Amino acid sequence: MNDFTMVPLRAISEMFGAQVDWKAETSTVSVSYPKKEVEKGLAGKFLTYEQEMDKNYDAYKGYADGTGNVVNAEIQLESGGTVTLELYPDIAPITVNNFVKLANQKFYDGLIFHRVISGFMIQGGGFDTDMQQKKANNIRGEFIVNGYFNLIPHKRGVISMARTMASNDTASSQFFIMHKDSPSLNGQYAAFGKVTGGMEYVDSIAETETKTIEETGMEDVPVESQIIKTVVIK
């Protein structure tokens, strides 16, 4: 487009609402853009993202091949299970630093997974067993629609930050772990790591019985509290 190379093709095309198809028999890619007029300045945006990809190439290569800079962490459950994580500070530095800070402050001790949807995700880090919210300071949302070049896909086992719909910068302490792939979240939420062990405990929490709390209108709340004993940074 205007002599600019569109890289990475699928991620950026889909971000702008295009449909991308791959035809293996002819080794060709087709991009269908439904808008009647191409957005003004779109080529410039493609160039910006290409430059960002070039700048962050080493971080993403390390993420892809397992050689990158990582922070190791554990979510230790009151039930005795442990979910091990690796976090990516080179891709989502604000988010990782915030998670590490809260963990080291023992912020998460005794909080629960308060929103659980089988086939989607488990969310925790904001409420205690009495469903009283524990608040933390908001941070910037490190994801594409908020101007941050974060291409970590929301696949099974990925950990990401929850936020409200009021603003892109309303993430604070609450996080969610993907039970299944959910590409609709890509670019909309700050993914910052993935589960490397104990996914069976994520599955167990995801399959637990849930309820709606009528007084507050909160849905998908586990009937039996799924308690975080502590989060340890290794």
Disulfide bonds with the S-S distance in Angstrom:
none
